[in-house]
């Protein structure tokens, strides 16, 4: 994940709060489970965040 993706995720979901960051982390893990080589990119971040709060 790039620095820009981390900043984007914090702005839209994390808000600097560790407990809030745990939610997208869990969803990213679920989204990438079973993939032989999961790459966390903006598309995967948006999919995980949509599961939390709907489309951004």
Beta strands, then each sheet from edge to edge (+ up, - down):
end
